[in-house]
Amino acid sequence: MRICELHDKEVVNVKDGCILGCVVDIDFDCKTGCICALIVPGPTRFCGLFGRDIEYIIPYKCVMNIGEDAILVDVVLEKVSFRCT
């Protein structure tokens, strides 16, 4: 699978069935070439008009399955790392 194919897949949290969004970027280890995390945009600010405040950084170990249409992850959003945009 190519990295660009991840952009077309929705990320779904199996804990609550919530759709987190689509992958916008990945974090990988330059030495090994392994994916370390998926980066998914957080919730929009006001009615989707003013962008986003944060991006979720979902560790690759939390990825349960990558299917044709979706990526299933098992995360507690309160414990997931994030960065301000």
TACORGI-V829194 format. One record per residue. D_CENTER is the distance of its C-alpha to the mean C-alpha in whole Angstrom. Layout:
d_center
D_CENTER
D_CENTER
This chain:
d_center
17
16
13
14
13
10
10
12
10
9
6
9
10
13
15
15
14
12
10
7
7
6
5
7
8
8
11
13
17
20
22
21
18
16
12
11
8
5
4
3
7
9
12
15
18
21
21
18
21
20
17
14
15
12
8
6
6
5
9
9
12
10
9
12
13
12
14
16
14
11
9
10
8
11
10
13
11
14
14
10
11
10
12
15
15
